[in-house]
Structure formats: structure tokens, C-alpha cells
Amino acid sequence: MTAAPVPQQLDRRHALEMVRVTERAAVAAAVWRGRGDEQSAEEAATSAAYAELGQMSVSGRVVIGAGVEGDVSHLYIGETVGGGGDAVDIAADALEGATLCAKNMPGSMAVMVLAAPGSLLQVPPVYMDKVAIGPGYPKDVISLRVKPEDNIRALAEAKGVSTSDITALVLDRPRHAGLIAAVRAIGASVKLITDGDVAGVIHTTNPRDSGVDIYLGTGGAAEGVLAAAALRCMGGQMQGRLILDTDDKRGLARKLGIRDPGRIYDLSDMVAGDCLMAATGVTDGPLLHGVRFSRGLVETDTLLMRAASGTVRRISTRHSDPRKFGLEG
């Protein structure tokens, strides 16, 4: 893992530039909603994000992106992007929840994180075991060193409620059958999602509205770092542990400077210092509205967050010139 840099605050003028990137990616993906073509939706979103990134006043390096050089044309890991300016690291998922978009299901969005060079954990394309909760609890309530049901008991105690009042969000995957059974065995509820675990972690920050108290289970490692950036801005606790269960995966991790395959990463290990994050809805979901098209008008819904100030802004935008997205007026 790269060493954490000296903490520094990012120039907030980059925030609206980021919003333009995620808006453009979301609109490009939304054209493909419900068409059953994940690849085309992802490629459209990635190309759109890349084009808009070229207008940003940064000298950016992609540390989490669409893939590796040679496999993808744009936003590959290590690519330099931007129009010149402040040196930053970029994590981008131009279409988080491609399956959701292809099926026109709730929760897909375009996501981007900006951070100081060297401050984002670089991860190989593997799974990560994750546990996350929102803000307002004592330090170290949760831990990957204990069983999931023990985390639920600890959270219930911190909230002053019974385990039956706790709801865990889990990706609906066969690998989680034992986890789901264990959570239900102590009386807690399980809310299943098919995809979109970045939004899933964000839901823990507002349990009153989302009905989600804790996120548990394994998902993409890149999505884990993006989710950690959100919690860095919104508050909360999170731990992650890479699933490096083959020699090939451990080899990929070593190339990124990861020497301890069993290391548990805290929030500050995954995102050190200040960061900016933008997320624009592609399909309607509990977190964001999806892109809306009407004659001569495109509407987008975006969350914009900053760690240094702890601010979370919701930006609803009406774009009266669809041609800037390559659409007919």
C-alpha cells in the first residue's frame, strides 16, 4: 500500500467540475436503461466521463477505474486525465450497478472520487470483505475480527436497542447464505440487494429513512474504496479485508504494494485525508432520482460530498440543452 500523504485540503472549485463528469456519465448510461446491454451502457458512461474529465483543471491519475490498460480504452488504472492543474488521484465507477441499468432496476449511478495523490488505497480486481455503519457511534463498534452476528450485537448495544431492531444490508449472492442465516438466527433482519454496494454502504448513514443499520458481506474491492470515500465525507465506520485466496490474486496485490494479504483496513487506511465525491443517479433509487428525459430537457440528481468540511449537497439540475450530451434537442 502506498504511504499516506501529508493531509491536505482539496480545492473546492473542483467539486462542480466533478458533478459535470458524473452527470455526463449518468446521462450516457441512462440512454441504455432497460435494453439488457450492460457492456454498451458501461462503455457509453465511461467514454462520457473520460471526455468530461479532459475539461477538468486537474492533472489526475486514475487509481480505481474501468480496468487495466489494454482491456479498456478509457479510465484504465494508471491513466493520466484532466486538462492540467492540481495533482490528484481519481477513483471512478462511471456506471455503478451496470446490471441495474440494463434491467432498469433501482439504484444504478455514476460515481467519482477526487483525493490527494497517494491517499486512496489501490486494490486489485478482487472481492473485499466489508462491514460498515453510519455516524454517531463510539469508536470501534464494528470489526472484521469478530463474527457478523457479534457486530450486530455490538451495534444494538451502542444504539440501546434489541438485535431484532437491527437491519443488515447484504448483497443477494449464494456466497452469503451462511451470513444471512447467522444474522437472522439472532433475530436481526436482512435487506437484500442485487447490486450497487456503494449505495448500500451509504444507506447506513441514514437508517431512519433507508431502514439500514449495517452493511455486511463481500463485494468488489474497488467499490469498497469508493464507499469508504463516502463515509469519509458523511461520517461512519468501515473496515475492509481483501479476499486474496489464490497465488494470482496475491501477486496482483503485491504489484500494488500490498504485502500483508490478511490485513484489515480501516476507513483512514482506504481514504487518507480530504476527498471529494460526486454520485449522479442513472435509474431511480432510494438514494437518488434517475436521469429524466423530456423534449428539450434533461434532469439529473446528484450528491456532492466533501470530507474536509463534512458537507453533503444534493444538486438537482435541469439541462435545457440536451445537445451537450450528444442528444437531439
Steps between C-alpha positions, in 0.01 A plus 500: 500500500625848424593713796241750619584855392517805718133600546396777266172657401388481141397809310122509525470651151552146370170392654272636228741375235449151646125540488522569129695175459248282684204677338636435154577137580155447652320646200703286259419187701132592537454483124561124540261442791295184465666385177670201660843606373734554795812533289364776277367690800837478675695599191272799439534619859876450508556684171283789616677526835839491329404779261379726780804422715710650224341836581585492871774728631698213653790274416335176601616142533240224491558264792160329485333484162340291230782245477862464397672645196441281197167369626317835492547814290429759768536544874745215535707481816808719469358718223561874523194719450397861531582827332792587730516644848504356851643150533226266622412133513169394346273208576216463254218257440325657206214253540465347845233233459522425128261207541250730670520741209465225239188371677374850592504406866548745789835626620749534213711815501818664374764553769827691520747574781780757500779474760854611569770295324571176682205527738271235346565132562588337168335159474511218246178378330398268785230475763515677834337392823327808643317623805368855527276717714404866496602785732413564862642192672799450731830414337565140394144372535553268203789274402579234240686316775169378644204312356230699316246417770736646762512825301122511504491443876759775552305742279174421678666570834642829369154602376332383821265266316443129452665304219148459361505876430809474280486460120805386306543570131657209309563430132272219386764243404529123567828567685305693762262217595682428827529868586129557442408199713726618784350850497145368506584248773559780753173669407631774271349577162669472163440732207631353175623692197595356162777752422624845594689460825645854492148632547444216748774628729373858465157383620649429844550875551125561514332197659183694581418542132684204345409242763862377490720491812803303386658372179649150505660264249737484206489713188741663259815644656488808276143566612623463857742791457230713335264423787773586750534841333129560552527417869809718526274787393177404675637340815493140608720198556621241254749217475607302196716194437605392152411145399837382366435127484718408199863550404393714204299735720780527754738577214276781377485640852879493537535705181294769673720492810272281713724270702260368765217308325300472822518866601184667623467855371321771695328797341811718526710226337273492198460877469761711678414866539271723300299381202218617278231264378218538248228249418228553239199272469450299181187308601259603774596368841464568873815714494466698175251568223598367162554710189178642360456575132236722345486699179777757515586421861720262702478489880764350730526438874842502668653469847817704546709440813819634653692339784683809629179690571264205549257658256253301293315689230218377281505658156194470279584637157290583195702492181314696235740409219504120454745542212785540747441133585495403134120478502252658264325807631 
